[in-house]
Amino acid sequence: MEDKTQKLSLKREVGLVGAVSLIGGTMIGSGIFMTPQTVLYSIGSPGASLVVWAACGLLVIMASFCYAELGTVIKESGGEYIYILRTSGPVVAFMLIFSSVLFVRPAGVAGLALGFAQYAVAPFYPDCPPPELTVKCVAAATILTLAIVNCLNVRLSMSVQVFFMVAKVVALAVIIVGGAVMLIRGHTENFEDSFENTNLGINPIGIAFYQGLWSYDGWNNLNYVTEELKRPEVNLPRAVVIAISLVTGLYLLVNVSYLTVMTPKELMSSSAVAVTWGNKVLGSWGWIMSVAAALSAFGSLNGTFFSGGRVCFVAAREGHMPDILAMAHVHRLTPSPALIFTTIVSLIVLIPGDFQSIVNYFSFTAWFFYAITLSGLIYLKVKKPELPRPYKVPIVLPILVLIAAIFLVLAPIIDTPQIEYLYVSLFILSGAIIYVPFIHYKLCPGLLTKLTVFLQLFLEVAPAEKNL
């Protein structure tokens, strides 16, 4: 009898094509349609802005190689959280999960939903910016729709991902081809003296990178779903190289196209770059770009949901979040309680948030934890060289990325300190204070047990096992 009890676990259903779509599809979100003007505004010149985009791509490829090694040494889902837990211990890991669940993930979801909403309502307000309330209501409705899709079925949410991935690449291809046609016709005036007026301060470079890297966010998504990936030691590094090289190339070409069609001044003053581009190149068909950008953000939001629910799920399994979040639906095998929780917090973040500041605080917090994760990889390489590693990177790589991550965290603070970054830092540290009474000494367990049993019956969920 003992052997026959069925274990509930997440299935290995993600192949190489699914994996490339998950990384590529999440990376190409609203970013490339929302942040080029801020990158250009921060750094000051078209040439330097292209250098920033290329450098962001290079940094992300290097970081993801390091993550590929971590993902094949520590074969568990959960991304940074699980790596920090296994290398830096439970307190730091709890600080990550605390700020990730209560701020970083929801901020990412809210930022993407705002990007989607901005482009979705743009055609209805051709002459003026859309009212903020309308944009936020559309964003909230989108978050709820995707929560439902992801709670229903893993297959369904992956097929949504593949469909939107194709839609985005087509949208970017239109921009690239349009730009190429203009270049061939001799529109090169915006590239003469292209490095004039470059800002070389620490702060502008840092902020330009924050905005650029927001467009690359999602490069580490595959590490959150390692347990659902077929043959991770082969498919993880492959998917990373294919997806990120593709995205970096697309982004550079898209930026060249933007700058061919618009002068730097026009680009900086545009609130929705793709729509401005569409109106100038496609004329009365300009609204197509708005639809394409909205579809792109929607697909990215779906990818963020797919992996974001998984992080909650792994943390609860390790005892860092309430047990209910570690459960999966009995029939559908999706981590629905974790998804519902992420949805509620995202809607709360959406109420006060505006796009630009969400992006800056998001990047600041994310790179703070990437730095800790990379120092964990360096620690494993030095202290535990005997661990089986199907995939290896030279130690120089994590060291370089770590230096870059430290620069990114300190850059906006050193040059022009803002009080908001202090709040974010305090918020991250407050995780350690909460850890001691609630996780270490397990205060107020009785109440939680009753609530867990009630929710378990209500949501039809049961604890899930690890896939190794």
C-alpha positions as CSV (number, residue, x, y, z in Angstrom):
1,M,0.0,0.0,0.0
2,E,2.7,2.4,1.0
3,D,4.3,2.5,-2.4
4,K,1.1,3.0,-4.3
5,T,0.1,6.4,-2.8
6,Q,0.3,8.9,-5.6
7,K,2.6,11.8,-4.9
8,L,1.4,15.2,-6.0
9,S,4.2,17.1,-7.9
10,L,4.6,19.6,-10.7
11,K,5.1,17.8,-14.1
12,R,8.2,18.2,-16.3
13,E,6.3,19.7,-19.3
14,V,8.6,22.5,-20.5
15,G,10.8,21.6,-23.5
16,L,13.4,23.7,-25.4
17,V,10.9,25.7,-27.5
18,G,8.7,26.3,-24.4
19,A,11.8,27.4,-22.5
20,V,13.0,29.8,-25.1
21,S,9.5,31.3,-25.3
22,L,9.3,31.6,-21.6
23,I,12.6,33.6,-21.4
24,G,12.2,35.6,-24.6
25,G,8.5,36.1,-24.1
26,T,8.9,37.5,-20.6
27,M,11.9,39.7,-21.6
28,I,10.2,41.4,-24.5
29,G,7.5,43.0,-22.5
30,S,6.3,46.6,-22.3
31,G,10.0,47.6,-21.6
32,I,11.2,48.1,-25.2
33,F,8.1,50.1,-25.9
34,M,8.2,52.2,-22.7
35,T,11.9,52.8,-21.6
36,P,13.9,53.8,-24.7
37,Q,13.0,57.5,-24.1
38,T,14.2,57.3,-20.5
39,V,17.4,55.6,-21.4
40,L,18.1,58.3,-24.0
41,Y,17.1,61.1,-21.6
42,S,19.4,59.8,-18.8
43,I,22.4,59.2,-20.9
44,G,22.0,62.2,-23.3
45,S,23.1,61.0,-26.7
46,P,21.9,58.4,-29.3
47,G,25.2,56.7,-29.7
48,A,25.7,56.2,-25.9
49,S,22.1,55.0,-25.6
50,L,22.9,52.2,-28.1
51,V,26.0,51.4,-26.1
52,V,23.9,51.1,-22.9
53,W,21.4,48.7,-24.7
54,A,24.3,46.5,-25.9
55,A,26.0,46.6,-22.5
56,C,22.7,45.6,-20.8
57,G,22.4,42.6,-23.1
58,L,26.0,41.6,-22.5
59,L,25.6,41.9,-18.7
60,V,22.4,39.8,-18.8
61,I,24.0,37.1,-20.9
62,M,27.0,36.8,-18.5
63,A,24.6,36.8,-15.5
64,S,22.4,34.1,-17.0
65,F,25.5,31.9,-17.7
66,C,26.3,32.1,-14.0
67,Y,22.6,31.2,-13.3
68,A,22.8,28.3,-15.7
69,E,25.6,26.8,-13.6
70,L,23.7,27.4,-10.4
71,G,20.6,25.9,-11.9
72,T,22.5,22.6,-12.8
73,V,24.2,22.4,-9.3
74,I,21.1,23.2,-7.3
75,K,18.4,21.4,-9.3
76,E,15.4,23.0,-7.5
77,S,12.8,25.5,-8.6
78,G,12.8,29.0,-7.0
79,G,15.6,30.9,-8.6
80,E,17.5,33.3,-6.4
81,Y,15.6,32.3,-3.3
82,I,16.7,28.7,-3.4
83,Y,20.3,29.6,-4.3
84,I,20.6,32.1,-1.5
85,L,19.0,29.7,1.0
86,R,21.6,27.0,0.1
87,T,24.6,29.3,0.1
88,S,23.9,32.3,2.4
89,G,21.5,30.7,4.9
90,P,17.8,31.1,5.9
91,V,17.8,34.7,7.2
92,V,19.1,36.3,3.9
93,A,16.8,34.0,1.9
94,F,13.8,35.1,4.0
95,M,14.8,38.8,3.4
96,L,14.7,38.0,-0.3
97,I,11.4,36.2,-0.2
98,F,9.8,38.8,2.0
99,S,10.8,41.7,-0.3
100,S,10.2,39.7,-3.4
101,V,6.7,38.5,-2.5
102,L,5.6,41.8,-0.9
103,F,7.3,44.2,-3.4
104,V,9.5,43.1,-6.2
105,R,7.2,40.6,-8.0
106,P,4.0,42.7,-7.5
107,A,5.9,45.8,-8.6
108,G,6.9,43.9,-11.8
109,V,3.4,42.7,-12.4
110,A,2.0,46.2,-11.7
111,G,4.6,47.9,-14.0
112,L,3.8,45.5,-16.9
113,A,0.1,45.8,-16.4
114,L,0.4,49.6,-16.5
115,G,2.5,49.3,-19.7
116,F,-0.2,47.1,-21.2
117,A,-3.0,49.4,-20.2
118,Q,-1.2,52.5,-21.4
119,Y,-1.0,51.1,-24.9
120,A,-4.4,49.3,-24.9
121,V,-6.3,52.6,-24.2
122,A,-4.0,54.9,-26.4
123,P,-6.0,54.5,-29.6
124,F,-9.2,55.7,-27.8
125,Y,-7.4,58.9,-26.8
126,P,-5.6,60.0,-29.9
127,D,-5.2,63.7,-29.0
128,C,-4.5,63.6,-25.2
129,P,-3.0,61.3,-22.6
130,P,-5.5,58.8,-21.3
131,P,-7.0,59.5,-17.7
132,E,-5.0,57.7,-15.0
133,L,-8.1,56.0,-13.5
134,T,-9.0,54.4,-16.8
135,V,-5.4,53.1,-17.2
136,K,-5.4,51.6,-13.7
137,C,-8.8,50.0,-14.1
138,V,-7.7,48.3,-17.3
139,A,-4.4,47.2,-15.6
140,A,-6.4,45.7,-12.7
141,A,-8.7,43.8,-15.0
142,T,-5.7,42.4,-16.9
143,I,-4.1,41.1,-13.7
144,L,-7.3,39.4,-12.7
145,T,-7.8,37.7,-16.2
146,L,-4.2,36.3,-16.2
147,A,-4.5,35.1,-12.6
148,I,-7.5,33.0,-13.7
149,V,-5.7,31.6,-16.8
150,N,-2.7,30.6,-14.7
151,C,-4.9,29.0,-12.0
152,L,-6.7,26.8,-14.6
153,N,-3.9,25.0,-16.5
154,V,-0.1,24.8,-17.0
155,R,-0.6,23.8,-20.7
156,L,-3.0,26.7,-21.3
157,S,-0.7,29.2,-19.8
158,M,2.3,27.9,-21.9
159,S,0.3,28.0,-25.2
160,V,-0.7,31.6,-24.4
161,Q,3.1,32.3,-23.9
162,V,4.1,30.8,-27.3
163,F,1.3,32.7,-29.1
164,F,2.3,36.1,-27.6
165,M,6.0,35.4,-28.2
166,V,5.2,35.2,-32.0
167,A,3.1,38.4,-31.9
168,K,5.9,40.4,-30.2
169,V,8.6,39.2,-32.6
170,V,6.4,40.2,-35.5
171,A,5.8,43.7,-34.0
172,L,9.5,44.2,-33.5
173,A,10.2,42.9,-37.0
174,V,7.8,45.6,-38.4
175,I,9.7,48.3,-36.5
176,I,13.1,47.0,-37.7
177,V,12.0,46.6,-41.3
178,G,10.4,50.1,-41.3
179,G,13.6,51.5,-39.8
180,A,15.8,49.7,-42.4
181,V,13.7,51.1,-45.3
182,M,14.2,54.7,-43.9
183,L,17.9,54.1,-43.5
184,I,18.3,52.8,-47.1
185,R,16.4,56.0,-48.2
186,G,19.2,58.0,-46.6
187,H,17.7,59.1,-43.2
188,T,21.0,59.0,-41.3
189,E,21.0,62.6,-40.0
190,N,20.3,61.5,-36.3
191,F,23.4,59.4,-36.3
192,E,25.9,62.2,-37.1
193,D,27.9,63.2,-34.1
194,S,26.0,60.5,-32.2
195,F,28.0,60.8,-29.0
196,E,27.5,64.5,-28.5
197,N,26.0,65.7,-25.1
198,T,26.7,62.3,-23.4
199,N,26.2,62.4,-19.6
200,L,29.1,60.6,-18.0
201,G,28.0,60.9,-14.4
202,I,27.6,57.8,-12.2
203,N,23.9,58.6,-11.5
204,P,22.7,59.0,-15.2
205,I,24.6,55.9,-16.2
206,G,23.0,53.9,-13.3
207,I,19.5,55.1,-14.1
208,A,19.9,54.5,-17.8
209,F,21.0,50.9,-16.9
210,Y,18.0,50.5,-14.5
211,Q,15.6,51.5,-17.3
212,G,17.4,49.4,-20.0
213,L,17.6,46.3,-17.7
214,W,13.9,46.6,-17.0
215,S,13.4,45.7,-20.7
216,Y,15.6,42.6,-20.2
217,D,13.9,41.5,-17.0
218,G,12.8,37.9,-17.1
219,W,16.2,36.6,-18.2
220,N,16.3,34.4,-15.1
221,N,12.7,33.1,-15.3
222,L,13.7,29.6,-16.4
223,N,15.6,29.1,-13.1
224,Y,12.3,29.5,-11.3
225,V,10.8,26.5,-13.0
226,T,13.8,24.1,-13.2
227,E,11.7,21.3,-11.8
228,E,9.3,21.5,-14.7
229,L,12.0,21.6,-17.4
230,K,12.9,18.5,-19.4
231,R,16.7,17.7,-19.2
232,P,17.6,20.9,-17.4
233,E,21.4,20.4,-17.7
234,V,21.1,20.5,-21.5
235,N,18.1,22.7,-22.1
236,L,18.9,25.5,-19.5
237,P,22.2,26.8,-21.0
238,R,20.9,26.3,-24.5
239,A,17.6,28.2,-24.0
240,V,19.5,31.0,-22.3
241,V,21.9,31.5,-25.1
242,I,19.3,31.4,-27.9
243,A,16.7,33.6,-26.1
244,I,19.0,36.3,-24.8
245,S,21.1,36.7,-28.0
246,L,17.9,36.9,-30.0
247,V,16.4,39.6,-27.6
248,T,19.6,41.7,-27.5
249,G,19.9,41.7,-31.3
250,L,16.2,42.7,-31.6
251,Y,16.5,45.5,-29.1
252,L,19.5,47.1,-30.7
253,L,17.9,47.0,-34.2
254,V,14.6,48.4,-32.7
255,N,16.5,51.3,-31.1
256,V,18.3,52.1,-34.4
257,S,14.9,52.1,-36.1
258,Y,13.4,54.5,-33.4
259,L,16.4,56.9,-33.9
260,T,16.2,56.7,-37.7
261,V,12.6,57.8,-37.7
262,M,12.5,60.2,-34.8
263,T,14.9,62.9,-33.7
264,P,16.3,62.4,-30.1
265,K,14.1,65.3,-29.0
266,E,10.9,63.6,-30.4
267,L,11.9,60.3,-28.8
268,M,12.4,61.8,-25.4
269,S,9.1,63.7,-25.4
270,S,7.0,60.7,-26.5
271,S,5.0,58.9,-23.8
272,A,4.5,55.8,-26.0
273,V,7.4,55.5,-28.4
274,A,5.9,52.7,-30.6
275,V,2.8,54.7,-31.2
276,T,4.8,57.8,-32.2
277,W,6.9,55.6,-34.5
278,G,3.7,54.0,-36.0
279,N,2.1,57.4,-36.7
280,K,5.3,58.7,-38.5
281,V,5.9,55.5,-40.6
282,L,2.6,53.8,-41.0
283,G,0.4,56.9,-41.0
284,S,-3.3,56.0,-40.5
285,W,-2.2,52.4,-39.6
286,G,-0.3,53.7,-36.6
287,W,-2.8,52.1,-34.2
288,I,-1.4,48.7,-35.1
289,M,1.7,49.5,-33.1
290,S,-0.4,50.3,-30.1
291,V,-2.1,46.9,-30.3
292,A,1.2,45.1,-30.9
293,A,2.8,46.8,-27.8
294,A,-0.2,45.9,-25.7
295,L,-0.1,42.3,-26.8
296,S,3.6,42.3,-26.0
297,A,3.1,43.5,-22.4
298,F,0.3,41.1,-22.0
299,G,2.5,38.1,-22.9
300,S,5.2,39.3,-20.6
301,L,2.8,39.7,-17.7
302,N,1.7,36.1,-18.3
303,G,5.3,34.8,-18.1
304,T,5.9,36.8,-14.9
305,F,2.8,35.2,-13.4
306,F,3.8,31.7,-14.5
307,S,7.1,32.0,-12.7
308,G,6.1,34.4,-9.8
309,G,3.6,31.9,-8.4
310,R,6.3,29.3,-8.3
311,V,8.6,31.4,-6.0
312,C,5.9,31.7,-3.3
313,F,5.3,28.0,-3.7
314,V,9.0,27.0,-3.1
315,A,9.4,29.4,-0.1
316,A,6.3,27.9,1.5
317,R,7.7,24.4,1.0
318,E,10.9,25.5,2.9
319,G,8.7,26.8,5.7
320,H,9.3,30.5,5.0
321,M,5.7,31.3,4.0
322,P,2.4,30.0,5.2
323,D,1.9,26.3,4.3
324,I,-1.2,27.1,2.2
325,L,1.1,28.7,-0.4
326,A,3.0,25.5,-1.0
327,M,-0.1,23.6,-2.1
328,A,-1.2,22.7,-5.6
329,H,-4.7,22.2,-7.0
330,V,-5.7,18.5,-6.6
331,H,-6.9,18.1,-10.2
332,R,-5.3,20.9,-12.2
333,L,-1.8,20.7,-10.5
334,T,-1.3,24.5,-10.6
335,P,0.0,26.4,-7.5
336,S,-3.3,28.4,-7.2
337,P,-3.0,29.7,-3.6
338,A,0.4,31.3,-4.4
339,L,-1.0,32.8,-7.6
340,I,-4.0,34.3,-5.8
341,F,-1.8,35.8,-3.1
342,T,0.5,37.4,-5.8
343,T,-2.6,38.8,-7.5
344,I,-3.9,40.5,-4.4
345,V,-0.6,42.1,-3.5
346,S,-0.1,43.3,-7.1
347,L,-3.5,45.1,-7.1
348,I,-2.5,46.9,-3.9
349,V,0.9,48.0,-5.4
350,L,-1.0,49.2,-8.5
351,I,-3.1,51.8,-6.6
352,P,-0.3,54.4,-5.7
353,G,2.3,53.3,-8.3
354,D,3.6,55.2,-11.4
355,F,5.6,53.4,-14.1
356,Q,9.0,55.2,-13.8
357,S,9.4,55.0,-10.1
358,I,8.2,51.4,-10.0
359,V,10.9,50.5,-12.5
360,N,13.7,52.2,-10.6
361,Y,12.9,50.7,-7.2
362,F,12.3,47.3,-8.8
363,S,15.7,47.3,-10.5
364,F,17.4,48.5,-7.3
365,T,16.0,45.7,-5.2
366,A,16.4,43.0,-7.9
367,W,20.1,43.7,-8.5
368,F,20.8,43.9,-4.7
369,F,19.7,40.2,-4.5
370,Y,21.4,39.2,-7.8
371,A,24.6,40.4,-6.2
372,I,24.0,38.1,-3.2
373,T,23.2,35.2,-5.5
374,L,26.4,35.6,-7.5
375,S,28.6,35.8,-4.4
376,G,26.9,32.5,-3.5
377,L,28.1,31.0,-6.8
378,I,31.7,32.3,-6.1
379,Y,31.5,30.7,-2.7
380,L,30.4,27.3,-4.1
381,K,33.2,27.4,-6.7
382,V,35.9,28.1,-4.1
383,K,34.6,26.1,-1.1
384,K,32.8,23.2,-2.8
385,P,34.6,22.4,-6.1
386,E,33.7,18.7,-5.7
387,L,29.9,19.2,-6.4
388,P,28.7,17.6,-9.7
389,R,28.5,20.4,-12.3
390,P,27.1,19.3,-15.7
391,Y,27.7,23.0,-16.9
392,K,30.5,25.2,-15.8
393,V,31.6,28.9,-16.2
394,P,35.0,30.3,-15.4
395,I,35.1,32.0,-12.0
396,V,36.0,35.3,-13.7
397,L,32.4,35.6,-15.0
398,P,30.5,35.7,-11.7
399,I,33.2,38.1,-10.4
400,L,32.6,40.6,-13.3
401,V,28.9,40.4,-13.0
402,L,29.1,40.9,-9.2
403,I,31.1,44.1,-9.7
404,A,28.5,45.3,-12.2
405,A,25.7,44.5,-9.8
406,I,27.4,46.3,-6.9
407,F,27.8,49.4,-9.2
408,L,24.2,49.3,-10.1
409,V,23.0,49.1,-6.5
410,L,25.3,52.0,-5.4
411,A,25.2,54.2,-8.5
412,P,21.9,56.1,-7.9
413,I,22.7,56.5,-4.1
414,I,26.2,57.9,-4.4
415,D,25.6,60.6,-6.9
416,T,22.2,62.0,-5.9
417,P,20.9,60.2,-2.8
418,Q,17.1,60.0,-2.7
419,I,15.1,59.2,0.5
420,E,13.1,56.6,-1.4
421,Y,16.1,54.3,-1.8
422,L,16.5,54.4,2.0
423,Y,12.9,53.3,2.5
424,V,13.4,50.4,0.1
425,S,16.6,49.4,1.9
426,L,14.9,49.5,5.3
427,F,12.0,47.5,3.9
428,I,14.5,44.8,2.7
429,L,16.2,44.7,6.1
430,S,12.9,44.6,8.0
431,G,12.6,41.0,6.6
432,A,15.3,40.0,9.1
433,I,13.4,41.4,12.0
434,I,10.2,39.5,11.1
435,Y,12.2,36.3,10.6
436,V,13.1,35.9,14.3
437,P,9.7,35.7,16.0
438,F,7.6,34.3,13.1
439,I,9.8,31.8,11.3
440,H,12.5,30.9,13.8
441,Y,10.3,30.7,17.0
442,K,7.1,30.0,15.0
443,L,4.8,32.4,17.0
444,C,1.0,32.1,16.6
445,P,0.9,28.7,14.8
446,G,-2.6,27.7,16.0
447,L,-4.4,30.4,14.2
448,L,-2.5,29.6,11.0
449,T,-3.4,25.9,11.1
450,K,-7.1,26.6,11.3
451,L,-6.9,29.1,8.5
452,T,-4.8,26.6,6.4
453,V,-7.4,23.8,6.8
454,F,-10.2,26.1,5.9
455,L,-8.5,27.5,2.8
456,Q,-7.3,24.0,1.8
457,L,-10.9,22.7,1.7
458,F,-12.2,25.9,0.1
459,L,-9.6,26.0,-2.8
460,E,-9.3,22.2,-3.2
461,V,-5.5,22.1,-2.8
462,A,-3.0,19.6,-1.3
463,P,0.7,19.8,-0.4
464,A,3.0,19.1,-3.4
465,E,6.3,17.1,-3.4
466,K,9.6,18.2,-4.9
467,N,10.6,17.1,-8.4
468,L,14.3,16.1,-8.4
